[in-house]
Structures are given as C-alpha cells and as structure tokens.
Amino acid sequence: MNFDAPLSYDLADEAATVRLARTLAPWLSPGDLIILTGPLGSGKTFFTRALCHALGLPEDARVPSPTFTLVHEHPTEPPVAHADLYRLSQEDEVAELGLLALRDEGFVVVVEWGEPFIALLGGDALVITLALDPRTARVSATGPNASKLLQAMRNS
C-alpha cells in the first residue's frame, strides 16, 4: 500500500510536544492505535500525558508511566489505554495484556515501545518516533486509517 509521506515536527520545548498532542487529539477515534518509539527520555510518556489532557483529562490528573503496571486506562473522550512494552519480548506476553480487545472496546491505544508488535496489536498504526538530539517527532502511518490521521494532521 502507498501511505502518505511522514510528517516531521521540531520539539524544541515541552510546549511544542503539547502542541503536537493537541494537533492529533481532535482527529482520534475509538479504536485508533498510536505507537510511540524513541530512546529513553525522549518524551513518550510526556506526549501521552499531553494527549490525555487534550482529550479531556483534567490537568491535575496523573498520567504516570505504565512501565511496571504495563497498562493504564484514562477516562478521556475517547478513552485512552496507555501501555509500555519495554520489558516484554514475546508475542504471547503482549497478547495477554488485551490491548487488541481494548481497541475493539473503543479505546485509543497508545503503546510505548510497541513497534515490534504492530501487527499483533491490529496493525494500522500512527507511529510517532521521538528523537533526542535534536528533539523531533516523525509521524508516519502503517495503514489506511492511520494515513487518514496523518493527512488530517497535515491539514491542521
């Protein structure tokens, strides 16, 4: 399939990351999959926090890293399931988390370190690759629905 060219964003400061999350938030629908990739400290959890706030989570609500609990659910609109697969290496471990079922239930599923498991998670993901030096984000699509999200972001 031919998907749109990736988008690039300069994330010089935290406000730029918040703007990126706010650019994406209005276009998200129940069942969307967002994969966050990048080195430790590149802002994956910070981006997810900004996205949850952009989707209606109160500013004082915590959005902690799910590194040890593996999945957190947030009462946003649509609801967000935030997962961290850093410590997982086997497909059966990932499948046991029920992320595909959460997509089917209408959650936007945001997965840190999920790139090796895109197909297992239902495919068709918006992949946001965060870099540290310089701080940037590269947004790409792996399927037709994610391509529509990318196009909406491009036109925002």
HELIX and SHEET records of a PDB file:
HELIX    1   1 GLU A   14  LEU A   24  1                                  11    
HELIX    2   2 ALA A   25  TRP A   27  5                                   3    
HELIX    3   3 LYS A   44  ALA A   54  1                                  11    
HELIX    4   4 GLU A   91  ALA A   95  1                                   5    
HELIX    5   5 LEU A   99  ASP A  104  1                                   6    
HELIX    6   6 GLU A  115  PHE A  117  5                                   3    
HELIX    7   7 PRO A  144  ASN A  155  1                                  12    
SHEET    1   A 7 LEU A   7  ASP A  10  0                                        
SHEET    2   A 7 ARG A 135  ALA A 141 -1                                        
SHEET    3   A 7 ALA A 125  LEU A 132 -1                                        
SHEET    4   A 7 LEU A  33  THR A  37  1                                        
SHEET    5   A 7 VAL A 108  GLU A 112  1                                        
SHEET    6   A 7 VAL A  80  ASP A  84  1                                        
SHEET    7   A 7 VAL A  71  HIS A  74 -1                                        
END                                                                             
